[in-house]
Amino acid sequence: MQTYPAVRAAVTEAVAERQRVLCEWIDEAVRIGELSIDFPPNALAALLLAITDGLVLHYALDPHAFRWGKISKAVDGLLDGYATERRLEKVR
């Protein structure tokens, strides 16, 4: 990608847009009391996108390496650690 500036620019723009949208969602969840985090929402957005990108890459290399349903449960478990009691009560 380093040797193709146009490709790098397009990918960089796409990643930045995904991160911006996810950060807005996280900001909203914090604002309405569904999530409680003590670090910048952008950091959580970057982490979630990196996990997603890594999973997509691994799936492309080996479609049988994991099951998306199990990954979904694992991500839910991670995010539940940031959920407020209010959100957890809604889920139950």
N, C-alpha and C positions, 0 to 999 in steps of 0.2 A: 504494500500500500504506500510505502514511503516514496516509491519511484513513480507513482501515479497521483500527482497532486489533485486532479479533479475527483478521483475516486476517494481519496482521503478527505477532501472537503465535503463531499456528499455524505460520507459515513459519519464524519464529525458532526455535521449538521443534524443528521437523523438521531444520533445518540443524544445530542444536546436537547433536542425537542422532546424525546422520550423522558429524559431526566426532568425537564421543566414541567411536563404534565404530571409525572408521578410526584414531584415535589409539591405541586399545587394540591394534589389529592391528600398527601400527608399533612400539609398545612391545614387543610380543611378538617381532617379527622382530629387533629390536635385542637383546633379552634372550637369544635363542637363537643369535645370531650370524649371522643372514642379512642384516642391514642394519647399516651403520656410518654414523652421522650425528653431527655435532658441533654440533647445534642441537636445540632442543626438538621432540620428535615432533609436538606440536600444530601447529607451524609447517608441517611437511610435510603434515599432514592438511589444514590450511586451504588450502595451495597446491593440492593434488590436487583438493579439492572445488571450488575456484574454477575450475580448468581444466575439470572435468567440467560444472559449471553453465554455463560459457561455451560449451562445445561443444554442450550440449543446446539452448541458446538459438540458436546459429548454425544448428544443424540444423533447428530449428523454423522459422527464417526462410528457409532455403534447403537443402532435403534433399539437394541435389546438390553442395554446397560442398566436401565431403570424404567420404572413405570410412572407416568405422569401423575396418576392418582395418588401414589405414595409420596411423590415430591410435593404435591399440593398439600397433603396432610402435614408434611414436615415444615413447609413454609407457614402454614396456619399456626403450627406450634411455636415457631419463632416469633411470629407477630403477636400471638397471644401474650407473650412476655411484655409487650408494650401496651396491651389493651387496658383500658380503665375498667373499674368494676362495673360502671354503667354499661359498657359495651358487652362485657361478659354476661351480664344479666339478660341482655337482649338475646344473646345466642342460646342461652339455656332454655 
